[in-house]
Amino acid sequence: MKPSGLDEGPIVPLAEKAIKTGDPSEVIEFILDTVRADLLRRFHRVQDKRDYDTNDVGAGRSYVQAYIGFVVYTHKLYQYLEGGGGHGKESSSEHSH
């Protein structure tokens, strides 16, 4: 059941394939690679702006924005993962076999 017009991107077919094959490795690697690339991009943005001229207010603001953006992003990503992806943590009864 998929809503019409939904852009599922590359992850939905990978997730469905994982369910069909019983092998989640491809979807896990895709997610990990995507998160890794995004974290690295954000981190390098902070590093590139770190040695700004202290007399340049705009550069200072740009650094602070990148710094806070990286830290807040990592915190929210962690909270999302710890919180069960926005749907609450799955109960242990959902995983018992």
ZADREN-100864 format. One line per field, with one value per residue: residue number from 1; x, y, z of N, C-alpha, C in turn. Coordinates in Angstrom, 2 decimals. Layout:
n [NUM;...]
npx [X;...]
npy [Y;...]
npz [Z;...]
capx [X;...]
capy [Y;...]
capz [Z;...]
cpx [X;...]
cpy [Y;...]
cpz [Z;...]
This chain:
n [1;2;3;4;5;6;7;8;9;10;11;12;13;14;15;16;17;18;19;20;21;22;23;24;25;26;27;28;29;30;31;32;33;34;35;36;37;38;39;40;41;42;43;44;45;46;47;48;49;50;51;52;53;54;55;56;57;58;59;60;61;62;63;64;65;66;67;68;69;70;71;72;73;74;75;76;77;78;79;80;81;82;83;84;85;86;87;88;89;90;91;92;93;94;95;96;97]
npx [0.84;0.90;0.93;-0.33;1.80;3.85;7.18;9.36;12.04;15.37;15.44;13.08;12.56;14.89;14.46;12.14;13.15;14.96;13.20;11.88;14.01;15.13;17.50;19.02;21.33;22.05;20.29;20.97;23.67;23.33;21.89;23.74;25.93;24.77;24.15;26.72;28.02;26.54;27.01;29.79;29.94;28.69;30.39;32.85;32.16;31.96;34.65;35.92;35.13;36.13;38.58;38.19;38.43;38.57;37.70;35.79;32.57;30.49;31.72;32.21;29.61;28.77;30.42;29.53;26.89;27.28;28.59;26.71;24.66;25.77;26.18;23.57;22.22;23.49;22.69;19.86;19.56;20.54;18.65;16.35;16.91;17.18;14.65;13.04;12.51;10.51;8.13;7.90;9.50;9.90;8.08;9.29;7.79;7.12;9.29;9.65;9.85]
npy [-1.17;1.93;5.43;7.33;9.16;9.46;10.10;7.77;7.49;6.04;4.35;2.98;0.87;-0.62;-1.31;-2.85;-4.91;-6.00;-7.04;-8.97;-10.67;-11.31;-10.29;-7.67;-6.23;-4.59;-2.37;-1.39;-0.67;1.31;3.28;3.83;4.78;7.06;8.64;8.90;10.35;12.73;13.66;14.02;16.03;18.17;18.42;19.07;21.51;23.08;22.92;24.19;26.79;27.49;28.88;31.73;35.28;37.22;39.80;39.91;40.01;38.77;36.40;35.22;34.78;32.99;30.81;30.15;29.49;27.21;25.57;25.30;24.19;21.70;20.45;20.46;19.00;16.46;15.82;15.78;13.76;11.57;11.57;10.99;8.41;7.06;7.43;5.76;6.50;8.44;7.20;6.26;4.10;0.71;-1.84;-4.47;-6.70;-6.70;-7.72;-10.26;-13.73]
npz [0.00;-1.13;-1.07;-3.80;-5.97;-4.16;-3.57;-3.23;-3.24;-3.11;-0.89;-0.07;-2.01;-1.42;1.25;1.00;-0.59;1.24;3.14;1.59;0.86;3.25;4.04;5.42;4.89;2.64;2.77;5.28;4.90;2.97;4.39;6.48;4.96;3.82;6.09;7.14;5.07;5.13;7.75;7.61;5.64;6.93;9.15;7.93;6.88;9.19;10.02;7.88;8.28;10.70;11.31;11.20;10.53;13.32;13.31;11.44;11.39;9.96;9.06;11.51;12.43;10.48;11.03;13.65;13.05;11.43;13.28;15.41;13.89;13.15;15.68;16.79;14.82;15.06;17.64;17.43;15.54;16.98;19.10;17.62;16.72;19.17;20.11;18.67;16.06;15.85;16.23;18.71;21.05;20.13;21.64;23.78;23.41;20.79;19.57;20.46;19.90]
capx [0.00;1.70;0.16;0.04;2.59;4.89;8.54;9.92;13.49;16.03;15.42;11.91;12.81;15.90;13.82;11.24;14.01;15.48;12.13;11.64;15.15;15.55;18.87;18.96;22.65;22.10;19.60;21.78;24.84;22.88;21.57;24.98;26.70;24.08;24.34;28.15;28.32;25.92;27.76;31.10;29.72;28.40;31.60;33.84;31.68;32.40;36.10;36.30;34.78;36.65;39.66;37.71;38.98;37.73;37.18;34.76;31.35;29.76;32.41;31.96;28.23;28.73;31.02;28.62;25.74;27.72;28.90;25.45;23.95;26.35;25.92;22.13;21.88;23.91;21.85;18.51;19.67;20.64;17.34;15.43;17.24;16.88;13.20;12.33;12.17;9.32;6.93;8.06;10.30;9.14;8.07;10.01;6.86;7.10;10.47;9.73;9.45]
capy [0.00;3.14;6.58;7.73;10.37;9.46;9.87;6.87;7.54;4.74;3.53;2.10;-0.39;-1.39;-1.87;-3.91;-6.01;-6.62;-7.83;-10.13;-11.59;-11.63;-9.78;-6.22;-5.63;-3.54;-1.19;-0.88;0.00;2.54;4.26;4.22;5.60;8.34;9.39;9.21;11.42;13.97;14.12;14.52;17.30;19.18;18.58;19.80;22.89;23.73;23.02;25.20;28.13;27.61;29.86;32.99;36.54;37.65;41.14;39.74;39.58;37.83;35.11;34.66;34.28;31.82;29.72;29.78;28.82;25.87;24.85;24.94;23.29;20.36;19.90;20.22;17.89;15.18;15.57;15.40;12.45;10.61;11.51;10.31;6.99;6.55;7.51;4.82;7.07;9.26;6.40;5.70;2.87;-0.52;-2.61;-5.73;-7.74;-6.70;-8.43;-11.62;-14.76]
capz [0.00;-1.25;-1.54;-5.14;-6.05;-3.14;-4.04;-2.24;-3.29;-3.24;0.31;0.04;-2.70;-0.70;2.44;0.55;-1.01;2.46;3.73;0.73;0.85;4.61;4.21;5.54;4.78;1.63;3.28;6.40;4.34;2.30;5.44;7.14;4.03;3.68;7.33;7.22;4.11;5.59;8.92;7.15;4.94;7.96;9.94;7.12;6.77;10.43;10.00;6.88;8.77;12.06;11.45;10.61;11.03;14.45;13.02;10.41;12.08;9.09;9.09;12.83;12.44;9.60;11.79;14.74;12.44;11.03;14.51;16.06;12.99;13.26;17.00;16.93;13.91;15.65;18.81;16.99;14.90;18.07;19.76;16.72;16.75;20.50;20.32;17.80;14.77;15.86;16.49;20.04;21.07;19.97;22.89;23.67;22.96;19.32;19.09;20.98;18.92]
cpx [0.89;0.82;0.62;0.81;3.69;6.24;9.25;11.44;14.09;15.84;14.24;12.11;13.87;15.31;12.89;12.03;14.56;14.44;11.89;12.76;15.57;16.96;18.85;20.28;22.72;21.43;20.38;22.97;24.45;22.60;22.85;25.83;26.09;24.29;25.81;28.50;27.75;26.65;29.11;30.97;29.51;29.65;32.64;33.43;32.11;33.91;36.58;36.08;35.44;37.70;39.30;38.43;38.05;37.17;36.06;33.51;30.58;30.39;32.21;30.57;28.10;29.32;30.08;27.41;26.11;27.97;27.62;24.66;24.45;25.99;24.44;21.69;22.27;23.04;20.45;18.52;19.73;19.31;16.34;15.66;16.89;15.38;12.40;11.86;10.88;8.04;6.98;8.88;9.39;9.18;8.78;9.09;6.78;8.26;10.54;9.20;9.02]
cpy [1.24;4.27;6.97;9.04;10.47;9.19;9.05;6.88;6.14;3.81;2.57;0.81;-1.25;-2.04;-3.03;-5.14;-6.75;-7.52;-9.10;-11.16;-12.05;-11.15;-8.26;-5.51;-4.48;-2.24;-0.57;-0.11;1.31;3.64;4.75;5.12;6.99;9.22;9.81;10.38;12.75;14.52;14.69;15.86;18.42;19.47;19.40;21.26;23.68;23.95;24.10;26.62;28.45;28.72;31.17;34.18;37.07;39.06;41.10;39.14;38.55;36.45;34.42;34.06;33.01;30.60;29.22;29.03;27.39;25.00;24.37;23.97;21.86;19.71;19.56;19.06;16.55;14.82;15.10;14.04;11.36;10.45;10.75;8.80;6.36;6.53;6.60;5.44;7.83;8.50;5.79;4.43;1.67;-1.28;-3.93;-6.84;-7.79;-7.50;-9.86;-12.60;-16.00]
cpz [0.00;-1.73;-2.93;-5.10;-5.01;-3.79;-2.99;-2.24;-3.37;-2.04;0.40;-0.75;-2.00;0.54;2.07;0.10;0.21;3.10;2.93;0.82;2.24;4.91;4.25;5.25;3.77;2.12;4.45;5.87;3.66;3.33;6.11;6.24;3.88;4.91;7.45;6.30;4.58;6.81;8.52;6.45;5.94;8.81;9.18;6.93;8.01;10.40;9.02;7.39;10.12;12.23;10.79;11.24;12.12;14.27;11.97;11.07;11.26;9.10;10.44;12.95;11.61;10.32;12.89;14.18;12.03;12.25;15.19;15.19;13.09;14.59;17.18;16.04;14.53;16.85;18.40;16.31;15.96;18.80;18.91;16.77;18.09;20.77;19.43;16.51;14.74;16.13;17.88;19.96;20.90;21.29;22.69;23.21;21.45;18.76;19.60;19.95;19.64]
